[in-house]
């Protein structure tokens, strides 16, 4: 009666400020308890935005829990309302694993590290996922809960990377074309409506003190799979069209009022981004004994230890080191801590020529 062991398991409850009490499968909890995932506790969702907006101290950790929760809610809703889709427990678990792990590869200060300090490394989350599997024995646990690694690992990888479900020829390995809609839950490259955005819009608005203009629960409940152009896609009722509009308007509001605020972002946050980038460049080969900071993304063991704490590592370097380069990096961060930043003196508006 080995199957009984897999059927009777208890879900663990997490109390989330956005979604309330959420229940997660024990395999997801096993992933959460790994050092590779716990690392996300020390990477802020909005980078250094907290220097301008004090409430913006939430991290990739709680965001990832929220995305996994919403992914599970959406796919189970589709399973319950459309049994003809043949959604299995394995499908649900794989989608939630991908949702949980989609941000594993984020570096210190989130988008500052990938893009400003080093070129964007799109596969970092996949590499960290494989490191997690190897170091924590996850494959054995996956098998215990009924996953088929030969097809489910490629499926999870594809979900983390994201794919265009509108491509003419179906090239995915994890699931057949009839389950194309599963690829639109975590990262929807077709229209941008996915659970990743639902969580970070709600979470960022909450912590920034900006009213949230849409109800993701209403979208979740109205979602249905329809065949469009010969392929199954996630669609929404026409009566929630205004709510879809409100979702994108919320995104615009977030960027206009906070993430790209003309003074707060461009002057303070953007300038701080460049300062921190300069400090990282100076300290690149000074802090990690076996590799450069910029090379850590190619060594997942070293990368696991690379978080926002690097700011304090540079700032708290002993003056006894007498390394002028590291001292300069420390001085840059001291300017940030002591708010020695440029002052906003004015702006010029460019008028459209007639």
C-alpha positions in Angstrom: 0.0 0.0 0.0 2.8 2.4 -0.9 0.4 4.8 -2.6 -1.1 5.6 0.8 2.1 7.3 1.8 1.8 9.6 -1.1 -1.9 10.3 -0.7 -2.0 11.3 2.9 0.3 14.2 3.5 -0.3 17.5 5.3 0.0 20.9 3.7 2.0 23.5 5.4 0.4 26.9 6.1 2.1 30.2 5.6 0.7 33.5 6.7 1.2 36.0 3.9 0.3 39.7 4.2 -1.1 39.8 0.7 -2.9 36.4 0.3 -3.6 35.5 3.9 -3.1 31.9 4.9 -1.7 29.9 2.0 -1.2 26.1 1.9 1.8 24.6 0.2 2.6 21.0 -0.8 5.3 19.3 1.3 7.5 19.1 -1.8 7.3 22.9 -2.2 8.2 23.2 1.5 11.3 21.0 0.9 12.4 23.4 -1.9 11.7 26.4 0.3 13.9 25.0 3.1 17.0 24.7 0.8 19.9 27.2 1.1 19.4 28.1 -2.6 15.8 29.3 -1.9 16.4 30.8 1.6 18.9 33.0 -0.2 16.0 35.0 -1.6 15.2 36.3 1.9 18.2 38.5 1.4 17.4 40.0 -2.0 14.9 42.9 -2.0 12.2 42.7 -4.6 12.7 46.4 -5.6 16.4 46.7 -5.2 17.5 50.0 -3.6 14.0 51.6 -4.0 13.7 51.4 -0.2 16.2 54.2 0.1 13.4 56.5 -1.3 10.3 54.5 -0.3 10.9 53.1 3.3 8.2 50.4 3.0 9.8 48.8 -0.1 11.8 46.3 1.9 9.9 43.1 0.8 12.0 40.4 -0.8 12.0 37.9 -3.6 11.3 35.2 -0.9 7.8 36.2 -0.1 7.0 37.1 -3.7 8.0 33.6 -4.8 5.7 32.1 -2.2 2.9 34.2 -3.5 3.4 33.3 -7.1 3.5 29.6 -6.2 0.2 30.0 -4.3 -1.5 31.9 -7.1 -0.2 29.4 -9.7 -1.8 26.6 -7.7 -5.1 28.4 -7.3 -5.3 29.2 -11.1 -4.5 25.7 -12.3 -6.8 24.0 -9.7 -9.6 26.4 -10.8 -9.1 25.3 -14.4 -9.0 21.6 -13.3 -12.3 22.0 -11.4 -14.2 23.9 -14.0 -12.9 22.1 -17.1 -12.2 18.4 -16.3 -11.9 17.8 -20.1 -8.5 19.4 -19.9 -7.2 16.3 -18.1 -5.0 18.4 -15.7 -3.2 16.0 -13.4 -1.7 16.4 -9.9 1.7 16.2 -11.5 0.8 19.1 -13.8 -0.2 21.2 -10.8 2.9 20.3 -8.8 5.2 21.1 -11.7 3.5 24.5 -12.4 3.9 25.4 -8.7 7.5 24.3 -8.5 8.3 26.5 -11.5 6.4 29.4 -9.9 8.4 29.0 -6.7 11.7 28.8 -8.5 11.2 31.4 -11.3 13.3 34.1 -9.4 16.1 31.8 -8.0 18.7 33.4 -10.2 18.2 37.0 -9.2 21.4 38.7 -8.0 22.0 41.3 -5.4 19.8 44.4 -5.7 17.7 42.4 -8.2 17.9 44.1 -11.7 20.9 46.1 -10.8 23.2 43.0 -10.8 21.9 41.6 -14.1 22.0 44.3 -16.7 24.1 47.1 -15.1 26.9 45.2 -13.3 27.0 42.1 -15.6 25.1 41.2 -18.8 21.7 39.7 -18.2 22.0 36.0 -17.5 18.6 34.5 -18.3 19.4 31.0 -17.3 20.6 31.8 -13.8 17.4 30.6 -12.3 17.7 27.3 -14.1 21.3 26.8 -13.0 20.3 27.5 -9.4 17.4 25.1 -9.7 19.8 22.3 -10.9 22.2 23.2 -8.1 19.4 22.9 -5.6 18.4 19.5 -7.0 22.0 18.2 -6.7 22.8 19.6 -3.3 19.5 18.9 -1.5 18.5 15.5 -3.0 15.3 16.9 -4.5 15.0 14.3 -7.3 14.3 11.6 -4.7 11.6 13.7 -3.1 10.1 14.4 -6.5 9.9 10.8 -7.3 8.3 10.1 -3.9 5.5 12.5 -4.8 4.8 10.9 -8.1 6.8 13.1 -10.6 8.4 11.5 -13.7 11.7 13.2 -13.9 12.2 12.4 -17.6 9.3 14.5 -18.6 8.6 16.7 -15.6 12.1 18.2 -15.2 12.1 19.5 -18.8 8.5 20.8 -18.2 9.6 22.7 -15.1 12.7 24.1 -17.0 10.5 25.3 -19.8 8.1 27.0 -17.4 10.9 28.8 -15.6 12.4 30.0 -18.9 9.0 30.9 -20.4 7.9 30.1 -24.0 5.8 31.6 -26.7 2.7 29.5 -27.0 1.8 31.3 -30.2 4.7 29.7 -32.2 3.4 27.9 -35.3 5.2 24.6 -34.5 5.0 23.1 -31.0 8.5 22.5 -29.8 8.1 22.0 -26.0 9.3 18.7 -24.6 7.6 18.7 -21.2 4.0 18.6 -22.3 2.1 18.0 -25.5 0.4 20.7 -27.5 -3.0 20.1 -25.9 -1.6 21.4 -22.6 -0.1 24.6 -24.1 -2.2 26.7 -21.7 -0.1 25.5 -18.7 2.8 27.5 -20.2 0.8 30.7 -19.7 0.4 30.6 -16.0 3.8 31.6 -14.5 5.1 33.7 -17.4 2.7 34.5 -20.1 4.6 35.6 -23.2 1.5 35.8 -25.3 -0.3 38.7 -23.5 1.5 39.4 -20.2 -1.3 38.3 -18.0 0.2 35.8 -15.5 0.4 35.1 -11.8 3.9 36.5 -11.5 2.5 40.0 -12.3 -0.6 39.4 -10.1 1.5 38.9 -7.1 4.1 41.6 -7.6 1.5 44.2 -8.5 -0.4 43.5 -5.3 2.7 43.2 -3.2 4.5 46.2 -4.5 1.4 48.4 -4.2 1.0 47.2 -0.6 4.5 48.0 0.5 4.8 51.2 -1.4 1.4 52.5 -0.1 -0.1 52.8 -3.6 -3.8 51.8 -4.1 -4.2 48.6 -6.1 -6.6 49.2 -9.0 -7.5 45.6 -9.9 -8.8 42.4 -8.4 -6.6 39.4 -9.3 -9.0 37.0 -7.6 -11.8 38.1 -10.1 -9.5 37.3 -13.0 -8.5 34.0 -11.5 -12.1 32.9 -11.0 -13.1 33.9 -14.6 -10.2 32.2 -16.3 -11.1 29.5 -18.8 -9.2 27.6 -21.5 -10.4 28.2 -25.0 -9.1 27.0 -28.4 -7.9 30.0 -30.3 -6.2 29.5 -33.6 -6.1 25.8 -33.1 -4.3 25.9 -29.7 -5.5 26.0 -26.1 -5.0 29.4 -24.4 -6.1 30.9 -21.1 -8.9 33.4 -21.8 -11.0 35.6 -19.6 -14.7 36.5 -19.7 -15.7 39.7 -21.5 -17.3 41.0 -18.3 -13.8 41.3 -16.7 -12.3 43.3 -19.6 -12.3 46.4 -17.4 -10.4 44.5 -14.7 -7.8 43.4 -17.3 -7.4 47.1 -18.2 -7.1 48.0 -14.5 -4.3 45.4 -14.2 -2.2 47.1 -16.9 -3.1 50.5 -15.5 -1.8 49.4 -12.1 1.4 48.5 -13.8 1.6 52.0 -15.3 0.8 53.6 -12.0 3.5 51.6 -10.2 6.1 52.7 -12.7 4.9 56.3 -12.9 4.6 56.9 -9.1 7.4 54.8 -7.7 9.6 52.6 -9.9 10.3 55.4 -12.4 9.3 58.5 -10.4 10.9 61.5 -12.1 12.6 62.7 -9.0 12.6 59.7 -6.6 13.7 57.2 -9.2 15.8 59.1 -11.7 17.6 61.3 -9.2 17.9 59.1 -6.1 17.4 55.5 -7.0 18.9 55.6 -10.5 21.9 57.5 -9.2 22.3 55.1 -6.3 22.1 52.2 -8.8 25.1 53.7 -10.6 27.0 54.3 -7.3 26.5 50.7 -6.2 27.4 49.4 -9.6 30.7 51.4 -9.4 31.4 50.0 -5.9 30.8 46.4 -7.1 33.2 47.0 -10.1 35.9 48.3 -7.7 35.3 45.4 -5.3 34.9 42.7 -8.0 38.0 40.7 -7.2 38.5 41.8 -3.6 35.8 40.0 -1.5 35.4 36.4 -2.8 38.5 34.3 -2.3 38.0 31.9 -5.2 36.3 34.0 -7.9 35.2 37.4 -8.9 31.8 38.8 -7.9 31.0 39.1 -11.6 31.9 35.4 -12.2 29.8 34.0 -9.3 26.8 33.6 -11.6 28.8 30.8 -13.3 29.4 29.0 -10.0 26.1 28.3 -8.2 27.8 27.4 -4.9 29.5 30.8 -4.8 26.3 32.5 -6.1 24.2 31.0 -3.3 26.2 33.2 -0.9 25.9 36.4 -3.0 23.0 38.5 -1.8 22.2 42.2 -0.9 24.5 41.6 2.1 27.5 42.4 -0.2 26.6 46.1 0.4 27.5 45.7 4.1 30.5 43.5 3.3 32.0 46.3 1.3 30.9 49.0 3.7 32.3 47.2 6.8 35.7 46.4 5.4 38.4 47.1 7.9 40.6 50.1 7.1 43.6 47.9 8.1 43.4 46.3 4.6 45.0 49.4 3.1 43.6 48.5 -0.3 43.0 51.9 -2.0 40.5 50.4 -4.5 38.4 48.7 -1.8 38.6 51.9 0.3 37.2 53.9 -2.7 34.3 51.4 -3.0 33.7 51.8 0.7 33.7 55.6 0.4 31.1 55.3 -2.4 28.7 53.3 -0.2 29.3 55.7 2.7 28.1 58.5 0.5 24.9 56.6 0.0 24.4 55.7 3.7 25.0 59.3 4.7 22.7 60.6 1.9 25.4 62.6 0.2 23.5 62.5 -3.1 23.1 65.1 -5.9 20.3 67.6 -5.4 17.5 68.1 -7.8 17.8 71.6 -9.2 15.4 71.6 -12.1 14.1 69.9 -15.2 13.5 70.8 -18.8 10.5 69.5 -20.8 11.1 68.7 -24.5 8.3 70.1 -26.6 7.2 68.1 -29.7 8.2 70.0 -32.8 5.3 71.1 -35.0 
